[in-house]
Amino acid sequence: MLIQLEETERSFDTFWARHEKRLTQCLQLRRFEESFR
């Protein structure tokens, strides 16, 4: 159970590192659009 949790956490870290920049840009774009409505 604990080993599985660590593996999930590690793969999530890898996923996050790969997608963080894109997700951050999407978030900033949405805030930008919201502020101009």
Buried (B, 14 or more C-beta within 10 A) or exposed (E): EEEEEEEEEEEEEEEEEEEEEEEEEEEEEEEEEEEEE
